[in-house]
Amino acid sequence: MIRCAAIGSLVPLQSGPQLAGIPVPATSAMIELAHQSIGGDLLHAGRRLDSMGFAYADLDNIRTQLDTMTVAT
């Protein structure tokens, strides 16, 4: 459960501000606590904007692309 929360929620939550150059120390600390508890490379296992192809996009472009994605039903 901790691993799923870290890679599915905390890592994505951290990746956006990181691309924008905004520190998120509380989120980073929670990821580090999870890492110390269960081990593994949570940062590279999680869903990050850069690993989804948004590393060099500007924030408006990222927002537009994410808004146009649809969820399969």
Backbone as a chain_set.jsonl record, in Angstrom:
{"seq": "MIRCAAIGSLVPLQSGPQLAGIPVPATSAMIELAHQSIGGDLLHAGRRLDSMGFAYADLDNIRTQLDTMTVAT", "coords": {"N": [[0.819, -1.19, 0.0], [1.944, 1.241, 0.78], [3.923, 1.523, -1.167], [2.363, 1.718, -3.524], [0.972, 4.098, -2.995], [3.087, 5.888, -2.914], [4.366, 5.698, -5.502], [2.209, 6.118, -7.167], [0.914, 8.441, -6.379], [2.436, 10.327, -4.743], [4.943, 10.606, -6.103], [4.131, 11.496, -8.745], [2.954, 13.882, -7.87], [5.144, 15.282, -6.976], [6.673, 15.577, -9.293], [5.681, 17.502, -11.141], [5.966, 20.165, -9.923], [8.777, 20.017, -9.707], [9.638, 20.094, -12.399], [8.919, 22.682, -12.899], [10.636, 24.013, -11.315], [10.042, 24.403, -8.657], [10.355, 23.914, -5.262], [9.245, 21.145, -3.303], [9.252, 20.342, -0.386], [7.889, 18.874, 1.663], [6.485, 16.841, 0.313], [8.647, 15.572, -0.91], [9.951, 14.674, 1.385], [8.084, 12.813, 2.355], [8.191, 10.904, 0.319], [10.825, 10.065, 0.643], [10.642, 8.97, 3.238], [8.937, 6.797, 2.703], [10.61, 5.402, 0.976], [12.719, 4.73, 2.735], [11.317, 3.057, 4.404], [10.363, 0.876, 2.831], [12.201, 0.424, 0.848], [13.745, 0.186, -2.436], [13.663, 1.919, -5.622], [11.808, 4.381, -5.638], [11.37, 6.834, -6.895], [12.056, 6.475, -9.589], [10.373, 4.459, -10.257], [7.893, 5.496, -10.143], [5.143, 7.43, -11.598], [6.221, 9.94, -13.42], [6.226, 13.243, -14.759], [8.276, 13.743, -16.602], [8.999, 11.155, -17.419], [6.774, 10.503, -18.807], [6.965, 11.865, -21.114], [6.925, 14.629, -20.989], [9.09, 16.213, -20.367], [10.421, 18.37, -21.62], [8.474, 20.118, -22.275], [6.514, 23.123, -22.055], [4.67, 24.419, -19.229], [2.016, 25.185, -19.882], [1.593, 23.77, -22.25], [1.831, 21.138, -21.303], [-0.396, 21.068, -19.569], [-2.486, 21.432, -21.427], [-2.194, 19.113, -23.007], [-2.663, 17.098, -21.076], [-5.285, 17.724, -20.372], [-6.646, 17.034, -22.687], [-6.519, 14.321, -22.807], [-8.273, 11.233, -22.648], [-10.191, 9.04, -20.599], [-10.348, 5.592, -20.739], [-13.355, 3.803, -21.043]], "CA": [[0.0, 0.0, 0.0], [2.838, 2.399, 0.82], [4.56, 1.628, -2.489], [1.365, 2.221, -4.48], [0.715, 5.507, -2.692], [4.263, 6.683, -3.269], [4.616, 5.785, -6.945], [1.005, 6.531, -7.88], [0.42, 9.753, -5.96], [3.464, 11.26, -4.284], [5.938, 10.878, -7.153], [3.56, 12.432, -9.722], [2.736, 15.176, -7.217], [6.447, 15.934, -6.887], [7.322, 15.785, -10.591], [5.241, 18.752, -11.764], [6.72, 21.293, -9.377], [10.203, 19.894, -10.028], [9.84, 20.607, -13.758], [8.746, 24.129, -12.849], [11.661, 24.576, -10.445], [9.433, 24.743, -7.37], [10.622, 22.853, -4.288], [8.121, 20.594, -2.533], [9.987, 19.583, 0.626], [7.056, 17.924, 2.412], [6.258, 15.692, -0.564], [9.937, 14.884, -1.034], [10.204, 13.986, 2.654], [7.211, 11.637, 2.432], [8.75, 9.904, -0.599], [12.025, 9.53, 1.294], [10.186, 8.091, 4.325], [8.463, 5.559, 2.082], [11.807, 4.711, 0.48], [13.421, 4.154, 3.881], [10.48, 2.004, 4.984], [10.178, -0.31, 1.988], [13.308, 0.265, -0.091], [13.421, 0.338, -3.852], [13.838, 3.231, -6.238], [10.441, 4.85, -5.84], [11.324, 7.969, -7.822], [12.099, 6.016, -10.973], [9.264, 3.527, -10.474], [6.646, 6.256, -10.163], [4.725, 8.147, -12.807], [6.731, 11.305, -13.428], [5.915, 13.927, -16.015], [9.364, 13.577, -17.574], [8.962, 9.804, -17.987], [5.596, 10.43, -19.675], [7.244, 12.626, -22.318], [6.689, 16.056, -20.8], [10.28, 16.807, -19.763], [10.846, 19.625, -22.24], [7.287, 20.899, -22.631], [6.194, 24.168, -21.092], [3.551, 24.021, -18.374], [0.741, 25.334, -20.593], [1.502, 22.645, -23.182], [1.548, 19.95, -20.488], [-1.789, 21.166, -19.111], [-3.352, 21.202, -22.585], [-2.123, 17.694, -23.371], [-3.334, 16.296, -20.048], [-6.722, 18.009, -20.446], [-7.253, 16.394, -23.851], [-6.507, 12.862, -22.657], [-9.543, 10.665, -22.205], [-10.094, 7.806, -19.832], [-11.079, 4.493, -21.382], [-14.482, 3.315, -20.238]], "C": [[0.871, 1.266, 0.0], [3.48, 2.611, -0.546], [3.588, 2.213, -3.507], [1.076, 3.698, -4.255], [1.881, 6.381, -3.124], [4.41, 6.82, -4.776], [3.406, 6.275, -7.723], [0.511, 7.918, -7.538], [1.538, 10.729, -5.624], [4.48, 11.605, -5.364], [5.354, 11.779, -8.244], [3.346, 13.835, -9.141], [4.037, 15.963, -7.116], [6.992, 16.333, -8.26], [6.921, 17.088, -11.273], [5.981, 19.965, -11.234], [8.215, 21.217, -9.672], [10.495, 20.421, -11.425], [9.731, 22.122, -13.799], [9.784, 24.804, -11.96], [11.147, 24.993, -9.085], [9.711, 23.611, -6.385], [9.344, 22.427, -3.562], [8.713, 19.713, -1.428], [9.134, 18.574, 1.394], [6.797, 16.665, 1.584], [7.54, 14.889, -0.725], [10.259, 14.098, 0.23], [9.338, 12.739, 2.788], [7.703, 10.527, 1.503], [9.985, 9.265, 0.023], [11.655, 8.61, 2.458], [9.698, 6.752, 3.782], [9.644, 4.737, 1.586], [12.549, 4.029, 1.626], [12.638, 2.999, 4.495], [10.471, 0.731, 4.15], [11.311, -0.547, 1.002], [12.853, 0.455, -1.526], [13.603, 1.765, -4.323], [12.47, 3.785, -6.606], [10.358, 5.985, -6.85], [11.312, 7.519, -9.274], [11.011, 5.007, -11.287], [7.946, 4.273, -10.637], [6.362, 6.931, -11.485], [5.183, 9.59, -12.684], [6.406, 11.941, -14.77], [7.02, 13.736, -17.044], [9.364, 12.18, -18.184], [7.743, 9.592, -18.88], [5.755, 11.311, -20.907], [7.052, 14.127, -22.2], [7.919, 16.807, -20.297], [10.622, 18.177, -20.333], [9.67, 20.491, -22.674], [7.091, 22.015, -21.608], [4.909, 23.779, -20.357], [2.199, 24.157, -19.059], [0.525, 24.184, -21.575], [1.188, 21.349, -22.435], [0.087, 19.942, -20.066], [-2.757, 20.87, -20.257], [-3.367, 19.728, -22.968], [-2.837, 16.814, -22.354], [-4.843, 16.511, -20.08], [-7.392, 17.285, -21.606], [-7.239, 14.869, -23.776], [-7.873, 12.389, -22.173], [-9.284, 9.368, -21.463], [-10.928, 6.747, -20.533], [-12.198, 4.017, -20.464], [-14.898, 1.939, -20.668]], "O": [[0.57, 2.236, -0.694], [3.571, 3.741, -1.027], [3.953, 3.108, -4.27], [0.95, 4.463, -5.211], [1.686, 7.481, -3.639], [4.561, 7.931, -5.284], [3.556, 6.796, -8.829], [-0.233, 8.519, -8.313], [1.582, 11.836, -6.162], [4.841, 12.771, -5.525], [6.009, 12.743, -8.642], [3.531, 14.839, -9.828], [4.019, 17.193, -7.167], [7.703, 17.332, -8.37], [7.755, 17.717, -11.925], [6.566, 20.72, -12.011], [8.856, 22.249, -9.868], [11.488, 21.121, -11.626], [10.367, 22.774, -14.627], [9.812, 26.03, -11.861], [11.747, 25.842, -8.425], [9.341, 22.466, -6.644], [8.483, 23.25, -3.253], [8.679, 18.486, -1.522], [9.634, 17.504, 1.744], [6.881, 15.551, 2.101], [7.515, 13.659, -0.68], [10.779, 12.985, 0.158], [9.806, 11.713, 3.283], [7.641, 9.348, 1.852], [10.166, 8.051, -0.064], [12.291, 7.573, 2.645], [10.01, 5.699, 4.337], [9.675, 3.518, 1.755], [12.961, 2.876, 1.499], [13.228, 2.069, 5.044], [10.561, -0.37, 4.694], [11.378, -1.608, 0.383], [11.713, 0.838, -1.787], [13.685, 2.696, -3.523], [12.03, 3.67, -7.75], [9.376, 6.087, -7.585], [10.628, 8.119, -10.103], [10.747, 4.725, -12.456], [6.992, 3.74, -11.204], [7.215, 6.998, -12.371], [4.6, 10.372, -11.932], [6.323, 11.257, -15.791], [6.737, 13.583, -18.232], [9.697, 12.03, -19.36], [7.681, 8.615, -19.625], [4.803, 11.493, -21.666], [7.02, 14.827, -23.213], [7.792, 17.943, -19.842], [11.069, 19.056, -19.597], [9.857, 21.491, -23.367], [7.457, 21.871, -20.441], [4.158, 22.916, -20.813], [1.317, 23.326, -18.842], [-0.59, 23.682, -21.715], [0.367, 20.554, -22.891], [-0.592, 18.923, -20.192], [-3.733, 20.141, -20.077], [-4.429, 19.16, -23.223], [-3.544, 15.88, -22.734], [-5.603, 15.573, -19.839], [-8.576, 16.955, -21.528], [-7.875, 14.2, -24.591], [-8.538, 13.065, -21.389], [-8.279, 8.693, -21.685], [-12.084, 6.988, -20.878], [-12.003, 3.851, -19.26], [-15.831, 1.37, -20.102]]}, "num_chains": 1, "name": "protein.A"}
